[in-house]
Amino acid sequence: MLASFTAPVASGRVRLGISEEYAGAVLGCTLPHVTADFPYIELEVETGASGRLNTRLQRGQLDMALLGAPVDVAAPQMRCIKTFGITQPVWVTAHDYIQDLTKPVPLALHGKGCPYRSVAVDALTQQGRRWRAVIMSAGVTALETAIEAGLAIGIVDRAHVRQGMRVLTVADGFPELPVNELRLMLAPGELSEAVEVLVGLIGHGFER
């Protein structure tokens, strides 16, 4: 059935960037079908912060990328071929974390260029609150570990809040955060047949 996206003879290299938070889900629903149905497609996957992947896409260093971005921010010089709904970022910390309002807010920050990093910094700056970076990482595992250990406050998608995390709200002194959208973006230029295959597979995976 999946082979109906295009002929199984589709071939060529596809450089796919995936925002770190969604890499596991996307690869789980995509890689098996690429291997089984399209053996001549050479898929190269790079995970990282949306901002960094965005830059590489604009430079032509990626063919396509699945990125998170605020819904009210356009994506210049690129093509958004599909959207996969919205994501709601929230502030989180450990269940036993106690705020000390006399000290800067300890933050677990995503890598430079990630929209969640700028959202966190901008929100606290607008409140006039001091902050300090406890940990900075492009990988979500390190950030989640620091948050659950009570070392820092961070931002994750509401759907990805783990059992060891507590959501912080306006009542805790943390503002609501802007809604983000998950977008499948294509680099400038013509689409290859192999890229069209990947677009179909990723879209099918999210619809299941």
C-alpha positions as CSV (number, residue, x, y, z in Angstrom):
1,M,0.0,0.0,0.0
2,L,2.8,2.4,0.9
3,A,4.5,1.8,-2.4
4,S,1.6,3.5,-4.1
5,F,3.1,6.9,-3.2
6,T,5.4,6.4,-6.1
7,A,7.1,3.6,-8.0
8,P,9.4,1.3,-5.9
9,V,12.2,2.2,-8.3
10,A,12.5,5.7,-6.8
11,S,16.1,6.2,-5.9
12,G,18.6,8.8,-4.6
13,R,19.8,10.4,-1.4
14,V,17.4,12.3,0.9
15,R,18.8,14.4,3.8
16,L,16.1,14.6,6.4
17,G,16.3,16.8,9.5
18,I,14.0,16.1,12.5
19,S,13.5,18.2,15.6
20,E,15.0,16.2,18.5
21,E,11.6,15.8,20.3
22,Y,10.0,14.0,17.4
23,A,12.9,11.9,16.1
24,G,11.8,8.6,17.7
25,A,8.2,8.8,16.6
26,V,9.0,9.8,13.0
27,L,11.8,7.3,12.5
28,G,9.7,4.5,13.9
29,C,7.0,5.0,11.4
30,T,9.2,5.8,8.4
31,L,12.5,3.8,8.4
32,P,10.9,0.3,8.2
33,H,8.9,1.3,5.1
34,V,11.9,3.0,3.4
35,T,13.9,-0.2,3.9
36,A,11.2,-2.6,2.9
37,D,9.5,-0.7,0.0
38,F,12.2,1.7,-1.4
39,P,15.6,0.0,-1.1
40,Y,17.2,2.4,-3.6
41,I,16.5,5.5,-1.5
42,E,19.5,6.5,0.7
43,L,18.1,8.2,3.7
44,E,20.4,10.3,5.9
45,V,18.8,11.6,9.1
46,E,20.0,14.5,11.3
47,T,18.4,15.4,14.5
48,G,18.8,18.6,16.5
49,A,17.2,21.9,17.5
50,S,14.6,23.3,15.1
51,G,16.5,26.5,14.6
52,R,19.8,24.8,13.6
53,L,18.0,22.5,11.2
54,N,16.1,25.5,9.8
55,T,19.4,27.2,9.0
56,R,20.8,24.1,7.3
57,L,17.6,23.7,5.3
58,Q,17.9,27.2,4.0
59,R,21.5,26.6,3.0
60,G,20.6,23.5,1.0
61,Q,22.4,21.2,3.4
62,L,19.1,19.3,4.1
63,D,16.4,18.3,1.6
64,M,13.6,18.4,4.0
65,A,13.0,18.9,7.8
66,L,10.3,18.4,10.4
67,L,10.4,21.5,12.6
68,G,8.5,23.1,15.4
69,A,7.8,26.8,15.0
70,P,5.3,29.4,16.5
71,V,2.1,29.4,14.6
72,D,2.3,33.1,13.9
73,V,5.8,33.0,12.5
74,A,6.2,32.4,8.7
75,A,9.0,30.4,7.2
76,P,10.7,32.5,4.6
77,Q,12.6,31.0,1.6
78,M,11.3,27.6,2.3
79,R,8.2,25.6,1.5
80,C,5.8,24.2,4.1
81,I,4.3,21.2,2.4
82,K,2.5,19.7,5.4
83,T,1.5,20.7,9.0
84,F,0.8,18.1,11.7
85,G,-1.2,20.0,14.2
86,I,-0.2,22.2,17.1
87,T,1.9,21.7,20.1
88,Q,1.5,23.5,23.4
89,P,4.8,24.2,25.3
90,V,4.6,24.4,29.0
91,W,6.9,25.2,31.9
92,V,7.9,22.1,33.9
93,T,10.1,21.2,36.9
94,A,10.4,18.4,39.4
95,H,7.5,17.6,41.8
96,D,9.5,18.5,44.9
97,Y,11.2,21.6,43.4
98,I,10.7,24.7,45.6
99,Q,11.2,28.2,44.1
100,D,13.6,30.6,45.7
101,L,12.3,34.0,44.5
102,T,15.5,35.7,45.8
103,K,17.6,33.8,43.2
104,P,17.7,33.7,39.4
105,V,15.4,31.1,37.8
106,P,17.6,28.1,37.0
107,L,16.9,27.0,33.4
108,A,17.4,23.9,31.3
109,L,17.8,25.4,27.9
110,H,17.5,23.9,24.4
111,G,20.3,24.5,21.9
112,K,20.8,27.9,20.2
113,G,18.2,28.4,17.5
114,C,15.5,26.3,19.1
115,P,12.3,28.3,19.5
116,Y,11.8,27.0,23.0
117,R,15.1,28.5,24.1
118,S,14.1,32.0,22.9
119,V,10.6,31.6,24.3
120,A,11.9,30.8,27.8
121,V,14.4,33.7,27.8
122,D,12.0,36.2,26.3
123,A,9.2,35.3,28.7
124,L,11.3,35.8,31.8
125,T,13.0,38.9,30.5
126,Q,9.6,40.5,29.8
127,Q,8.6,39.7,33.4
128,G,11.8,41.4,34.6
129,R,13.0,38.2,36.2
130,R,16.6,37.1,36.5
131,W,17.6,33.7,35.1
132,R,20.7,31.5,34.7
133,A,21.4,28.5,32.5
134,V,22.0,25.4,34.6
135,I,22.3,23.2,31.5
136,M,22.2,23.8,27.7
137,S,21.7,20.9,25.3
138,A,20.4,20.2,21.9
139,G,19.3,16.8,23.2
140,V,16.1,16.5,25.2
141,T,17.3,13.6,27.3
142,A,19.9,15.7,29.2
143,L,17.3,18.5,29.7
144,E,14.6,16.1,31.0
145,T,17.1,14.5,33.4
146,A,18.1,17.9,34.9
147,I,14.4,18.9,35.2
148,E,13.3,15.7,36.9
149,A,16.3,15.9,39.2
150,G,15.0,19.3,40.5
151,L,18.1,21.1,39.1
152,A,16.2,23.3,36.7
153,I,13.0,24.6,35.2
154,G,12.5,23.9,31.5
155,I,10.0,23.9,28.6
156,V,8.5,20.8,27.0
157,D,5.5,20.0,24.9
158,R,2.5,19.3,27.0
159,A,2.1,15.9,25.3
160,H,5.7,15.1,26.4
161,V,5.4,15.9,30.1
162,R,6.8,13.0,32.0
163,Q,5.6,11.5,35.3
164,G,8.5,13.0,37.1
165,M,7.6,16.5,36.1
166,R,5.2,19.1,37.4
167,V,3.6,21.7,35.1
168,L,4.1,25.3,36.3
169,T,1.3,27.8,35.6
170,V,0.5,31.4,35.9
171,A,-0.4,30.8,39.5
172,D,3.3,29.8,40.0
173,G,4.5,33.0,38.4
174,F,5.2,31.6,34.9
175,P,3.4,33.0,31.9
176,E,1.4,31.0,29.3
177,L,3.6,30.2,26.3
178,P,2.7,30.6,22.6
179,V,1.3,27.7,20.6
180,N,3.7,26.0,18.2
181,E,3.1,24.1,15.0
182,L,4.8,21.0,13.6
183,R,5.8,21.7,10.0
184,L,7.3,19.6,7.3
185,M,9.5,21.9,5.3
186,L,11.2,21.5,2.0
187,A,14.4,23.2,0.8
188,P,14.2,25.5,-2.2
189,G,14.4,23.8,-5.6
190,E,12.7,21.0,-7.4
191,L,11.4,17.9,-5.5
192,S,13.1,14.7,-6.3
193,E,11.1,11.5,-6.6
194,A,12.8,10.2,-3.5
195,V,11.8,13.3,-1.5
196,E,8.2,12.9,-2.6
197,V,8.3,9.3,-1.3
198,L,9.5,10.5,2.1
199,V,6.8,13.2,2.3
200,G,4.2,10.6,1.7
201,L,5.6,8.2,4.3
202,I,5.9,10.8,7.0
203,G,2.4,12.1,6.3
204,H,1.0,8.5,6.4
205,G,2.8,7.9,9.7
206,F,1.3,10.9,11.4
207,E,-2.2,10.0,10.1
208,R,-2.2,6.5,11.5
